[in-house]
Amino acid sequence: MPYRVGFDVGGTFTDFVLQSPSGELSTGKRLTTYPDPSEACLAGLDALLAQAGVPWSDVAQAVHGTTLGSNVVIERKARGVGLLTTRGFRDVLIIGREKRYQVYDLQIEKPASLIPRRLIGEVTERVLADGTVRTPLEEADARRAIRELVARGVTTLAVCLLHAYLNPVHERRIAALVAEEAPHVTVTLSHEVSPTFREYERTSTTVVNAYVMSIVREYLRGLATAMGRRGYRGRLFVMQSSGGIATAEAMQRYPVRMIESGPAAGALMAAAYGELTGHRELIAFDMGGTTAKLALIENGRPATTTAFELHRVNNAPGSGLPMNIQAIDLVEIGAGGGSIAQARLGVIAVGPESASSTPGPVCYGRGGVDPTVTDADVVLGYINPDYFAGGSIKLQAGAAARAIEERVARPLGLSLEDAAWGIHAIVNTNMELATRVVSIERGRDPRDLTLVAFGGSGPVHGCRLAQALGIPRIVLPASAGVTAAIGLLAAEVRFDVARTYVRRLDAVDGAALDAMYAEMSAQAIAVVQESAVAGDAMVARSADARYVGQGYEVTVPIPRGRLDGAALARVQASFHEVYAARYGYANPAEPVEVVTWKLSAVGGSPRIALAKAGARAADLRRKATRRAYFPEARGYTDTPVYDRYELAAGTSLTGPAIVEERESTTVLPPRVTATVDEYANLIAETRPA
């Protein structure tokens, strides 16, 4: 096994992992740089490799996770992006689904369109729902529309024509016309990005792909070039929202697939920790400096969705920008260590605004003036000011206390400790609500699940979150602060393809379906083989099916081999089983139709060797004793502090206790006990009050 590096850019910190040929891991952490996050990436990789004495030329693979794409969309950073669509469908993006995500709130606003109406053009053409051409493309009209958009400053063009997922002939011709009329314009075609039905979602997906394409391409090319100058001879890989990796070149063509890049890696690694500890039904809880991400893991695999929405308002379905991409089903909220606390309408409010890494929490001493969750955790005694990020950042506890006193405690008439505890408790409540979304709202009782808490702030808050929800067990991984970066090295090379072909199962043309799957397989395998992975690509098939007349689907597996009558009968039986498991009812007499046929090609099975805890020592030595705030102990109490690297397998701890390591801090409240397993993970159990 060669040297490999993984680096994950978060809103506050960028995390690094180096894997040696023997599988051992070295880690690092650095504040994210703005506006160019690649500066921190390169500086952190330089430092990590130098510390290990490894030249860049010895690194065979680099895997990157980033939220660059989602940040570009959320902050509306792109310019010069236009849309060309079928005449009469100019307002698809603006109209959307005409649904109110909060029916009784008269003040809600739909997500603003990424493209202003003046940059949306129309062309005369029409393809029918069966793929036949009703109105041929008028090329003179198309050329005129292209020239008008270019004259208005369009440099990236999304093309989404009606029913192009069935017959893309007109989209392909428009791409050729753009090459003739404006060869400098980058084109995104809907039938390549999202060959599925539902016009609004397909248009939105295509537009997001075009919207982030130029910025992502420039960023990835610049990063790869800078790494090459340092001596790196391998390829740069990028984590996709689906939990698989692909080459940077593939992501430059399909950047919409990497919208939730970093968070997906964390959920993937949480599932791996679940396998190690014997728990396959989990909630992955990743709390970093800017946001908290949660995902449900069932039977050892993160739940996925093909109806992903970016930037939801209060996690309400229909409030974000929809994308037809395969993605790990995450709930993300503005609750991180950098979330800003303030006195609002007589109560403490926390987030979603974040101090980020610039200027950062007040205790960082980088110019921040607004108190944050991290400032509160320092005042409460949970975080060691002299050992934050392994001592690389010296925190200013006095400045944190003054900020909380001035901006929260005094306006609300609270003591300093009550204000700090209030901030800590409120952010926990915010995360509790999000945890209910990924568990209870999806039919799972959190009391039957195990919580995996990671991220820089996750182990500080994880046990309190579990206590509030009645979750009996918490897995607190070693090196929790860089779990997502470790997950990058555990990911497989993967590419997903989907196509709409609406047919009742009893009327499917098996030969046509086999031919379509052959084309999809060739496309997906080509991208996987582009990554130069060893061995053959594994192919898995599935489909989104429903009872005839319904508007929503469930995903069912598709067996290997030819799709003859017997195979399709198995698909129908699987549908009834999945439907009954989801809704508690199924009707085998009702006809079933498949809407979208899907395929995933997976290549490469990377292995990582997690460090193991040492043999149990004769005595358990404290690193220090620190006064920390626990309401159950009636305020500040002398709390034992332990060094994570000194804890041997089998060691048991009883809260209140604090465990420190370079990347994060674990807080064990009263009524929580924890045992160190062979991989140095803390397996904590909660007891009822």
FIKEVEX-592765 format. One line per 8 residues: number of its first residue (from 1); their letters; for each residue y negated, z, x negated of C-alpha. Coordinates in steps of 0.25 Angstrom, whole numbers. Example, Ala and Ser with C-alpha at 12.3 -4.5 7.8 and 13.67 -1.06 7.14 Angstrom:
! residues 2
1> AS> 18/31/-49 ~ 4/29/-55
This chain:
! residues 689
1> MPYRVGFD> 0/0/0 ~ -13/-4/-6 ~ -27/3/-6 ~ -33/2/8 ~ -47/7/13 ~ -52/10/27 ~ -66/12/31 ~ -72/15/45
9> VGGTFTDF> -87/15/48 ~ -91/25/58 ~ -105/28/64 ~ -107/40/54 ~ -96/39/43 ~ -88/28/37 ~ -74/33/33 ~ -65/28/22
17> VLQSPSGE> -50/28/18 ~ -43/23/6 ~ -28/22/6 ~ -21/22/-7 ~ -8/14/-10 ~ 0/26/-7 ~ -7/28/6 ~ -16/40/3
25> LSTGKRLT> -29/40/9 ~ -43/43/3 ~ -55/45/13 ~ -70/44/13 ~ -82/45/22 ~ -96/40/21 ~ -108/39/31 ~ -109/26/38
33> TYPDPSEA> -121/17/33 ~ -131/10/42 ~ -134/-1/45 ~ -123/-6/36 ~ -110/2/37 ~ -103/-6/26 ~ -112/2/15 ~ -104/15/18
41> CLAGLDAL> -91/7/19 ~ -92/1/5 ~ -98/14/-1 ~ -87/23/5 ~ -76/13/0 ~ -82/13/-14 ~ -82/28/-14 ~ -68/29/-9
49> LAQAGVPW> -62/19/-18 ~ -69/25/-30 ~ -65/39/-27 ~ -50/34/-26 ~ -52/25/-38 ~ -48/13/-31 ~ -55/-1/-34 ~ -59/-10/-22
57> SDVAQAVH> -49/-20/-27 ~ -37/-11/-25 ~ -40/-10/-10 ~ -31/-19/-2 ~ -37/-17/12 ~ -50/-12/18 ~ -50/-8/33 ~ -64/-6/40
65> GTTLGSNV> -67/1/53 ~ -81/0/59 ~ -89/1/71 ~ -99/-9/67 ~ -96/-19/78 ~ -98/-8/89 ~ -110/-3/83 ~ -116/-18/83
73> VIERKARG> -113/-19/98 ~ -118/-5/102 ~ -131/-6/94 ~ -133/-20/98 ~ -135/-25/84 ~ -131/-39/84 ~ -141/-51/86 ~ -140/-66/89
81> VGLLTTRG> -127/-65/97 ~ -126/-74/109 ~ -116/-78/120 ~ -112/-91/126 ~ -104/-91/139 ~ -100/-100/151 ~ -112/-104/160 ~ -114/-94/171
89> FRDVLIIG> -108/-82/163 ~ -120/-79/155 ~ -121/-65/160 ~ -107/-60/159 ~ -111/-50/148 ~ -123/-45/156 ~ -115/-44/169 ~ -103/-38/163
97> REKRYQVY> -94/-31/174 ~ -105/-27/183 ~ -99/-13/183 ~ -106/0/182 ~ -99/9/172 ~ -105/21/179 ~ -106/18/194 ~ -115/28/198
105> DLQIEKPA> -125/28/186 ~ -137/20/189 ~ -142/20/175 ~ -131/14/168 ~ -133/2/159 ~ -123/-9/156 ~ -120/-12/141 ~ -131/-22/137
113> SLIPRRLI> -126/-36/134 ~ -124/-38/119 ~ -131/-52/121 ~ -144/-54/128 ~ -144/-64/139 ~ -153/-74/132 ~ -142/-76/121 ~ -131/-79/131
121> GEVTERVL> -129/-94/133 ~ -121/-102/143 ~ -113/-115/142 ~ -107/-124/153 ~ -92/-123/153 ~ -81/-117/162 ~ -67/-113/159 ~ -59/-108/171
129> ADGTVRTP> -50/-95/172 ~ -38/-104/170 ~ -43/-110/157 ~ -46/-124/162 ~ -60/-130/159 ~ -69/-132/172 ~ -82/-135/165 ~ -81/-141/150
137> LEEADARR> -91/-135/140 ~ -104/-143/140 ~ -106/-144/125 ~ -121/-148/126 ~ -123/-136/135 ~ -116/-127/125 ~ -124/-133/113 ~ -137/-130/120
145> AIRELVAR> -133/-115/123 ~ -128/-113/109 ~ -142/-119/103 ~ -150/-110/113 ~ -142/-97/109 ~ -144/-100/94 ~ -159/-103/96 ~ -160/-89/102
153> GVTTLAVC> -154/-83/89 ~ -139/-82/92 ~ -130/-82/80 ~ -117/-76/86 ~ -112/-82/98 ~ -102/-77/108 ~ -95/-88/117 ~ -88/-83/129
161> LLHAYLNP> -85/-94/140 ~ -78/-91/153 ~ -62/-91/152 ~ -63/-95/137 ~ -51/-85/135 ~ -42/-96/142 ~ -49/-108/137 ~ -58/-107/125
169> VHERRIAA> -61/-122/123 ~ -76/-121/127 ~ -78/-108/118 ~ -72/-116/106 ~ -81/-128/108 ~ -93/-119/109 ~ -90/-113/96 ~ -89/-127/90
177> LVAEEAPH> -103/-130/96 ~ -109/-117/90 ~ -104/-122/77 ~ -111/-135/78 ~ -124/-130/85 ~ -125/-117/77 ~ -115/-115/66 ~ -122/-102/62
185> VTVTLSHE> -118/-95/75 ~ -106/-86/75 ~ -97/-88/88 ~ -88/-79/95 ~ -79/-85/106 ~ -73/-77/117 ~ -59/-83/117 ~ -57/-79/103
193> VSPTFREY> -63/-65/104 ~ -58/-61/118 ~ -49/-71/125 ~ -48/-63/138 ~ -53/-63/152 ~ -64/-55/158 ~ -77/-62/155 ~ -86/-50/153
201> ERTSTTVV> -77/-43/143 ~ -74/-56/136 ~ -88/-60/134 ~ -92/-46/130 ~ -81/-46/119 ~ -85/-59/114 ~ -100/-55/113 ~ -96/-42/106
209> NAYVMSIV> -88/-50/96 ~ -100/-59/93 ~ -110/-48/94 ~ -104/-41/82 ~ -98/-53/74 ~ -110/-56/65 ~ -112/-41/61 ~ -98/-38/59
217> REYLRGLA> -95/-51/51 ~ -107/-48/42 ~ -102/-33/40 ~ -88/-36/37 ~ -91/-48/28 ~ -101/-39/20 ~ -91/-27/19 ~ -80/-36/15
225> TAMGRRGY> -88/-43/4 ~ -93/-30/-1 ~ -79/-25/-2 ~ -75/-37/-9 ~ -86/-36/-20 ~ -80/-22/-23 ~ -67/-28/-26 ~ -60/-27/-12
233> RGRLFVMQ> -50/-39/-11 ~ -44/-36/2 ~ -48/-39/16 ~ -57/-31/25 ~ -50/-26/38 ~ -57/-21/50 ~ -52/-11/61 ~ -52/-17/75
241> SSGGIATA> -54/-10/88 ~ -39/-12/91 ~ -35/-3/80 ~ -30/-15/71 ~ -37/-21/59 ~ -41/-35/56 ~ -48/-42/44 ~ -63/-42/44
249> EAMQRYPV> -63/-57/45 ~ -56/-56/59 ~ -65/-45/63 ~ -77/-54/60 ~ -71/-64/70 ~ -68/-53/80 ~ -77/-41/78 ~ -76/-37/92
257> RMIESGPA> -62/-32/88 ~ -68/-21/79 ~ -78/-15/88 ~ -71/-1/88 ~ -66/-3/74 ~ -67/11/68 ~ -63/20/80 ~ -50/11/82
265> AGALMAAA> -45/15/68 ~ -47/30/71 ~ -39/29/84 ~ -28/21/76 ~ -27/33/66 ~ -27/43/77 ~ -14/37/82 ~ -8/37/68
273> YGELTGHR> -11/52/67 ~ -5/54/81 ~ 8/47/75 ~ 8/56/63 ~ 7/68/71 ~ 16/64/82 ~ 6/63/93 ~ 5/49/100
281> ELIAFDMG> -4/53/112 ~ -18/55/106 ~ -33/55/108 ~ -40/49/95 ~ -53/57/93 ~ -62/51/82 ~ -75/58/81 ~ -84/52/70
289> GTTAKLAL> -99/54/67 ~ -104/45/78 ~ -94/43/89 ~ -81/49/94 ~ -69/39/97 ~ -57/43/106 ~ -44/35/109 ~ -32/38/116
297> IENGRPAT> -19/35/108 ~ -6/34/117 ~ 8/33/111 ~ 2/32/97 ~ -7/20/99 ~ -22/20/103 ~ -25/15/117 ~ -32/1/116
305> TTAFELHR> -40/-7/126 ~ -44/-21/127 ~ -56/-18/136 ~ -65/-11/125 ~ -79/-7/128 ~ -89/-4/118 ~ -100/7/119 ~ -96/13/133
313> VNNAPGSG> -106/22/140 ~ -100/35/141 ~ -86/29/140 ~ -88/22/154 ~ -79/9/155 ~ -88/-3/157 ~ -100/3/150 ~ -98/-4/137
321> LPMNIQAI> -96/-18/131 ~ -82/-23/134 ~ -73/-30/124 ~ -60/-36/126 ~ -54/-31/113 ~ -42/-23/109 ~ -47/-9/105 ~ -42/5/104
329> DLVEIGAG> -47/12/117 ~ -58/21/111 ~ -68/30/118 ~ -80/32/109 ~ -92/41/111 ~ -104/45/104 ~ -99/58/99 ~ -98/60/84
337> GGSIAQAR> -103/69/73 ~ -116/62/73 ~ -118/63/88 ~ -132/68/91 ~ -134/81/99 ~ -147/84/107 ~ -152/92/118 ~ -153/84/130
345> LGVIAVGP> -156/88/144 ~ -153/103/141 ~ -139/100/135 ~ -133/96/122 ~ -130/81/121 ~ -122/75/110 ~ -122/60/107 ~ -119/48/108
353> ESASSTPG> -131/46/98 ~ -126/48/84 ~ -133/51/71 ~ -123/42/64 ~ -124/42/49 ~ -138/39/49 ~ -145/49/49 ~ -133/57/53
361> PVCYGRGG> -132/71/58 ~ -143/81/54 ~ -133/88/45 ~ -131/75/36 ~ -145/76/31 ~ -148/62/33 ~ -160/63/42 ~ -153/66/55
369> VDPTVTDA> -161/75/65 ~ -152/75/77 ~ -141/85/78 ~ -127/80/79 ~ -112/84/81 ~ -110/85/66 ~ -122/94/65 ~ -117/103/76
377> DVVLGYIN> -103/104/69 ~ -110/108/56 ~ -118/119/63 ~ -105/124/70 ~ -98/125/56 ~ -88/115/59 ~ -92/105/47 ~ -94/109/33
385> PDYFAGGS> -108/104/28 ~ -103/104/14 ~ -90/96/17 ~ -94/85/27 ~ -88/72/23 ~ -81/79/12 ~ -94/84/7 ~ -101/71/5
393> IKLQAGAA> -111/75/15 ~ -118/88/15 ~ -122/93/29 ~ -134/100/32 ~ -130/111/41 ~ -144/117/42 ~ -150/104/47 ~ -139/102/57
401> ARAIEERV> -142/116/63 ~ -157/114/64 ~ -155/100/71 ~ -146/107/81 ~ -155/118/83 ~ -168/110/85 ~ -162/98/94 ~ -151/105/102
409> ARPLGLSL> -151/120/101 ~ -166/123/103 ~ -168/113/114 ~ -157/119/122 ~ -159/134/118 ~ -145/135/111 ~ -141/142/98 ~ -138/133/86
417> EDAAWGIH> -123/135/87 ~ -123/133/102 ~ -130/120/101 ~ -121/115/89 ~ -108/119/98 ~ -114/112/110 ~ -115/99/102 ~ -101/101/97
425> AIVNTNME> -96/104/111 ~ -104/93/118 ~ -99/82/108 ~ -85/87/111 ~ -87/86/126 ~ -91/72/124 ~ -79/68/116 ~ -70/76/127
433> LATRVVSI> -75/66/138 ~ -72/54/129 ~ -58/60/126 ~ -56/61/141 ~ -59/46/142 ~ -48/42/132 ~ -38/52/138 ~ -39/56/153
441> ERGRDPRD> -46/43/157 ~ -34/36/151 ~ -24/44/158 ~ -20/54/147 ~ -22/69/147 ~ -28/73/134 ~ -20/86/134 ~ -8/77/131
449> LTLVAFGG> -14/70/119 ~ -17/74/105 ~ -31/72/99 ~ -33/66/85 ~ -47/70/80 ~ -53/62/69 ~ -66/57/64 ~ -76/65/56
457> SGPVHGCR> -80/73/68 ~ -66/73/76 ~ -59/85/70 ~ -72/93/72 ~ -72/91/87 ~ -57/87/89 ~ -51/101/92 ~ -62/104/102
465> LAQALGIP> -60/91/109 ~ -46/93/111 ~ -48/107/116 ~ -57/102/127 ~ -47/92/131 ~ -35/101/130 ~ -29/92/119 ~ -18/100/113
473> RIVLPASA> -17/94/99 ~ -27/88/89 ~ -24/79/77 ~ -34/81/66 ~ -31/71/55 ~ -33/72/41 ~ -45/64/36 ~ -50/64/51
481> GVTAAIGL> -64/59/47 ~ -58/46/42 ~ -47/44/52 ~ -52/30/57 ~ -53/25/42 ~ -39/29/40 ~ -35/22/53 ~ -41/9/47
489> LAAEVRFD> -30/9/37 ~ -19/12/48 ~ -23/0/56 ~ -14/-12/58 ~ -20/-26/57 ~ -21/-31/71 ~ -27/-42/80 ~ -27/-42/95
497> VARTYVRR> -27/-55/104 ~ -29/-55/119 ~ -29/-67/129 ~ -31/-67/144 ~ -21/-75/152 ~ -20/-69/166 ~ -7/-71/172 ~ 3/-64/182
505> LDAVDGAA> 15/-60/174 ~ 24/-68/184 ~ 16/-80/181 ~ 14/-80/166 ~ 17/-93/158 ~ 26/-87/147 ~ 25/-99/138 ~ 9/-99/139
513> LDAMYAEM> 9/-84/136 ~ 18/-85/124 ~ 9/-96/119 ~ -3/-88/121 ~ 3/-76/114 ~ 7/-85/102 ~ -8/-89/101 ~ -12/-75/102
521> SAQAIAVV> -2/-70/91 ~ -6/-81/82 ~ -21/-77/83 ~ -18/-62/81 ~ -8/-64/70 ~ -17/-73/62 ~ -28/-62/62 ~ -18/-52/57
529> QESAVAGD> -12/-61/46 ~ -27/-63/42 ~ -26/-49/37 ~ -15/-52/28 ~ -6/-40/32 ~ 8/-40/28 ~ 20/-43/38 ~ 20/-50/51
537> AMVARSAD> 10/-46/62 ~ 16/-39/74 ~ 12/-44/88 ~ 11/-36/100 ~ 7/-41/114 ~ 2/-35/127 ~ -6/-39/139 ~ -16/-34/149
545> ARYVGQGY> -9/-34/163 ~ -13/-30/177 ~ -8/-31/192 ~ -13/-44/198 ~ -27/-41/204 ~ -31/-30/195 ~ -43/-30/185 ~ -38/-21/174
553> EVTVPIPR> -26/-22/165 ~ -16/-14/157 ~ -10/-18/144 ~ 5/-21/143 ~ 14/-25/131 ~ 20/-39/130 ~ 34/-41/124 ~ 36/-49/112
561> GRLDGAAL> 43/-63/113 ~ 41/-74/124 ~ 35/-70/137 ~ 45/-74/147 ~ 48/-69/161 ~ 56/-57/155 ~ 44/-53/146 ~ 34/-54/156
569> ARVQASFH> 42/-45/165 ~ 42/-35/154 ~ 27/-36/154 ~ 26/-34/169 ~ 35/-21/168 ~ 26/-16/156 ~ 14/-18/165 ~ 19/-9/176
577> EVYAARYG> 23/2/166 ~ 9/2/159 ~ 2/1/173 ~ 10/13/178 ~ 7/21/166 ~ -8/18/167 ~ -10/20/182 ~ 2/27/187
585> YANPAEPV> 7/16/196 ~ 12/2/195 ~ 17/-9/205 ~ 28/-18/199 ~ 27/-27/212 ~ 12/-31/208 ~ 10/-44/200 ~ 5/-42/186
593> EVVTWKLS> -4/-51/178 ~ -8/-51/163 ~ -22/-53/160 ~ -23/-53/144 ~ -12/-55/134 ~ -14/-48/121 ~ -8/-48/107 ~ -9/-39/95
601> AVGGSPRI> -5/-43/81 ~ -3/-32/71 ~ 0/-33/56 ~ 1/-23/45 ~ 5/-9/46 ~ -3/-1/37 ~ 2/13/32 ~ -7/25/28
609> ALAKAGAR> -2/38/22 ~ -10/50/27 ~ -11/61/17 ~ -1/73/20 ~ -5/87/20 ~ 1/96/9 ~ 11/106/9 ~ 8/119/17
617> AADLRRKA> 1/129/8 ~ 4/144/7 ~ -10/148/13 ~ -21/141/21 ~ -34/142/13 ~ -47/140/19 ~ -58/131/13 ~ -69/140/19
625> TRRAYFPE> -73/148/31 ~ -85/143/39 ~ -92/148/51 ~ -90/138/63 ~ -93/139/78 ~ -82/141/88 ~ -86/146/102 ~ -72/152/104
633> ARGYTDTP> -75/161/92 ~ -89/164/97 ~ -97/156/88 ~ -97/154/73 ~ -84/160/66 ~ -79/159/52 ~ -70/147/52 ~ -59/144/42
641> VYDRYELA> -61/130/35 ~ -50/123/29 ~ -49/111/19 ~ -41/100/26 ~ -35/95/13 ~ -29/109/10 ~ -22/110/23 ~ -7/108/21
649> AGTSLTGP> 3/103/31 ~ 7/114/41 ~ -5/122/40 ~ -10/128/53 ~ -25/131/56 ~ -31/139/68 ~ -45/137/73 ~ -55/139/71
657> AIVEERES> -54/132/58 ~ -61/120/51 ~ -54/110/42 ~ -62/102/33 ~ -59/88/26 ~ -68/78/20 ~ -69/69/32 ~ -69/78/44
665> TTVLPPRV> -68/93/48 ~ -58/99/58 ~ -62/110/67 ~ -51/118/73 ~ -57/127/85 ~ -51/140/90 ~ -38/138/97 ~ -34/126/89
673> TATVDEYA> -23/126/78 ~ -20/115/68 ~ -9/112/59 ~ -9/102/47 ~ 2/91/48 ~ 8/84/36 ~ -3/73/37 ~ -14/84/36
681> NLIAETRP> -18/82/50 ~ -22/94/58 ~ -14/95/71 ~ -22/104/80 ~ -18/111/93 ~ -27/117/103 ~ -25/129/111 ~ -31/132/125
689> A> -42/142/126
